[in-house]
Amino acid sequence: MADILHHPISLEFLKEKKLRQLRLQCENRILSGFSSVRTKHKYSYSVYDQINTTGQIVMLLADNSITDVVWKTEDQGFVTHTREEFISVASEADAHKKSCLTRYQQLKEQLNVARNVEELDHIQWE
């Protein structure tokens, strides 16, 4: 029993644990929302928000007569956006998500080449 308690944890085990932590941080960062440069509003970006944004974009593509979109912001409640503003917000949402996923991929690559615990400890989201 004593041998089990003092058995060193493998680097691969620590890498897997760190990868799960980074994946969770990525997901939380995506879901935490974003601020729009164009509209100056803060938007939530839960899974439902992502689905609804995609649905609204599909509606805009299907119907050119839609000129305004009423959309919920985190800072001012429901706000009317012009068609162009909403498309811009959706584009910013996509960039937010891609930025988080890109950061995750960069950290994952660093993790894959880490040779020891000290190098693992230096791999941080921020």
FENMOCOR-V581542 format. One record per residue. PHI is phi in whole degrees, 0 to 359 (999 if undefined). NEAR is the number of other C-alpha atoms within 10 Angstrom. Layout:
<<PHI	NEAR> <PHI	NEAR>>
This chain:
<<999	5> <297	6> <297	7> <294	7> <293	7> <256	8> <291	8> <294	8> <282	8> <289	10> <298	14> <297	14> <299	10> <295	16> <295	19> <297	13> <296	11> <295	19> <297	17> <298	12> <297	14> <295	21> <299	16> <294	13> <297	16> <298	21> <299	16> <296	13> <294	18> <299	22> <290	17> <288	12> <96	18> <205	20> <252	18> <275	18> <290	11> <288	11> <265	12> <67	10> <257	17> <260	17> <237	21> <283	19> <215	20> <296	15> <301	11> <295	11> <298	16> <296	17> <297	11> <294	14> <297	20> <300	13> <299	12> <293	17> <298	15> <300	11> <297	12> <295	18> <291	11> <279	10> <223	10> <293	9> <281	9> <288	12> <253	12> <227	14> <229	18> <270	13> <222	15> <280	16> <251	15> <279	13> <261	13> <223	10> <71	12> <283	12> <230	13> <277	13> <248	17> <291	14> <308	18> <295	12> <298	16> <295	23> <299	17> <296	17> <297	23> <298	18> <293	13> <294	17> <299	23> <297	14> <296	13> <301	19> <295	20> <296	13> <298	15> <296	18> <294	17> <294	13> <298	15> <301	21> <297	15> <298	13> <292	18> <297	18> <295	11> <297	15> <297	23> <297	13> <260	11> <299	18> <255	12> <202	14> <296	12> <299	9> <294	12> <298	18> <297	12> <279	11> <275	16> <227	12> <298	14> <279	4>>
